């Protein structure tokens, strides 16, 4: 995996889960803001036509002149289409309903699953982290995200049905790794919307730790009203109420991810060169 290296190329991570309503976009927005608060250069790519990551970053998706759709079909570069989230302190490649049409346009292109990767290659040296907020379906858009990334971060609730969906997603990552993107790996699982009072959640959490070991992030994001309120104000949760439990948990997660990236970079550097 091409984690941050001496060549200062960004870590490109997809935030993905094939199950909807699991806090995926909340994680993408707040991780971007947390990394920015930790003085990292961050680009958040909104790969979902609903544009929730765009709106949650304080950007009106209907007023942007160019967006991810224009980038994917070759009418604009990321440098031309990106917008600054002043509240979050990071850049956003916005999305809106226009992106729904990209599926049809991409089908007609050569290397259609590589369009986002090619666009990212032009700005990859400008950032420390590029986060891709994927839609909850395995579409051509999602494949573009997975084809462009070094790794996948999976936010998940500790519920019974989440385990079944997790198995499907891990298999998808393996297939993309084998057929499209040999760099793609599972970075880790992030437990979100966690309620310590629910016994089932504690049991599922223990099962995940047993099965996935050190692929499970130690940081746990609690169920938190302030995180849920933040998007309606166009603010990341860690900006809306930096003292809330949810905000503090995402900052801790940002720190943990940075440490994991540094550890992996050192491990790769220590490998004997063939």
N, C-alpha and C positions, 0 to 999 in steps of 0.2 A: 504494500500500500504506500502511496506517495504522500505520506504525512509531511508536514512542514519541513523543508530541507534547507541546506545552506544556500540554495539558489533562490530562496525567498518566493517560492510559488505557493499560492493559496491552498489551504486545505478545502476541498470541495465536498460538502456533506449534504446528502439528501435527508430531509425529515419526512419519513414515510410511514404510512400504515394503511392497509387496504380496508380497514374498518373506519367508518366515519364517526365523528363525535368523540374522539379520544384525546382531544387537546393538542392535536398536531400543529395547527396554525398558532395556537397560543404558545406552544413550545418554540416554534420558529421565530416568532416576534420577540419573545422574551430572551431567548438565547442570543439573538442578534444584538439586542440592547445590552444584555449582560456583558457580552464580549466587547462591545464598544465602550462600555463603562470601565472595562479592564484594559483600555487603551489598545485594542486591536482594531485593525481596519476591516470592516465587514460589509459585504454585499448580500442582501437578501433577495432571492429571486422568487417571485410569486408565480408558480406554475399551475395555479388553479384558476379557471375562468371565473369563479365566484369573486375573486379579488379580495378575499378577507384579510390576507396578510398585508395587502396594500392599504386598505382602509384602516386596519389596526395599527399601522405605522404612521397614521395621521395624513395620508395622501388620498385625495379624492380621485378614485379610479376613473371617474367619468370625465375628468378635466385634463388628464394627461394627454399630451399631443402624440406621443409615441409610447408603445408598450412592448411587452414580450412578444406579442403576435408579430409585430413589424420586424423584430429581431429574428424570429424563427423563419420567416419567409424571405429574409435577406434585404428588407427595405430600410433597415437601420442597424446600427451597432449598439452594443450594450452601453458604450460611452455616450452615445447620443440619446438613448432612451431612459437611462437611469435617473432617478430623482432622489434628492436627499431627504431623509427623515430627520427633520431638525429636532424633534422630540427624542428620538431614539439614538441619534448620533451615528447612524449608518446609512448606506445607500440602498435603494430599493429599485429593482427592475419590476415595474408594476404590471398588473394584469387586470383585464376586465372581460366582459362577455365576448369581445372580439376574438379572444383566444380560443373560443369554441370552434371557430372556423379554421384554426390552424391544423386540426386533424385532417381535414379534407385536402388542404394545400400540401401538407407534408407527405401524404401518400404518393403524390405525383413526383416527389423529389428523389434523386439518388442519395444514398446514405441518409435516409430520412430520420433515423434515430440518432444521428450524430450532429444535428444542426445546432443544438444548444452547446454541445462540447466545443464545436468550432468557434462559436461566438464567445464563449468563456475564455478560450485560449488567448484572445486579444487583450484581456484585462486581468489575467490570472496573476500577474506580477504586481498588481496594484493593491492587492488585498492579502490579509492574513487568513481570513475565513470567508468562503462563499457558501451560503446556506440556501438550499433549494426546497421550498415548501411544495410538496407534491400533492396532487389531487388524490382522493381516496380510492380511485379506480386504477386498474392496470391498463392504461391507455397508451397511445403513442406519445402523449405528453409526458407521462410517467417514465416511459422507456427513455425518452430524451434526458430526463433528470438522472436516471440510473446510469445511463451511458456516459454522462459527463462527470460523475462523482468518483471520489476515492473511497467513500464509505457511506453507510446508511446508519442514521440514528432513528431508533424506533420508540416513539412514545406510546405507552400502553397502560390501560387500566388493569388493575389486578382483579379481574373477574373471570369466571369460568369460560365464557365464550371467547374471551380475548386470546386464550391459549390456542384455540383452534385457528383463529385468524393469524396468529403469530407464526404458526407452522407453515401456513400458505405463503406468507411474506418471506420467510427465510428461504423457502424453496424457490421463490421468484428471484431472490438475490443470487442464489446459487446458479440458476439458469442464465441470468444476465452476465454473471461473472464468467461462465463457461463459454457463452455464445457471442457476447457483444463487448464486454468490458472486463478484461482480466485483472484490472486494478481494484475492482469493486469488492468490498468486504463489509461485514457487519461491524460497525464501530461499537455499538452498545445499545442496551435497552434502558429506557428511562421510565421509571414508574411515576405516573401522573394521577392527579385527582385522587390521591391516596387518603383514606380515612382509617386511622389506627383503631377506631372503635369497632370496625367491621371485621369479625373473625375470618370470614371467607377471604377478604382481601389479604390478610396476614398469611393465610394458608397458601394462596396463589403466589404471593410474593416469595414465600419460602421455596415453592416448587420451581419458580423461575430461577432463583439463585442456585438451586441444586443442579438444574439442567444446564444453565448457561454460564455459571461460574463468574469469572472476572469480566465477562461481556456485559454484566449488569452494573450500571452506574451505581455508586454508593449514594449519590444524591437522590432524594425522593421529593417529588413535588406534591404538597398537600392539596386537598380540595380547599379552595379559597375564594371567598366572595369577591374580594378586591381584584383578583385576576380576571374574574368573569365580567366585572363592571368596566374594566379599562378600555376594551375595544370600542364601546359606545362613546368614549371621549376621544377616540383617535390616538390613544397613548398605549405604549407597552406597559404591562403591569408593574415593572420595576421602576417606571417613571411616575405612574399614576399614584402609587403608594409604596415608596421604597422601603418602608418599615413593616410592610405586611409579611406574613409568613411565606406567602407564595413568592413575593419578590426576592426575599432573602434566599429562598431555596433555588431560584433560577440563577442568582449570582454565584451561589455555591456550585451549581452545576457548570456554569461557565468556567470557574476556576478548575474544577475537576477535569473538564474537557481539555483545557490548555495543558494541564499536567500530563494527561494521557497522551496528547499529541507530542509533547517534548520527550516523554519516555519512549514512545515508538520511534521517534526520529533518532534518538541515541542508540536504540537497539539496531536499527537499520545501518547506522554508520559503523557499528561494531561488527557487522557481518563481514566475513572474509570475502574479498572480491575475486570473482572467477575470471 
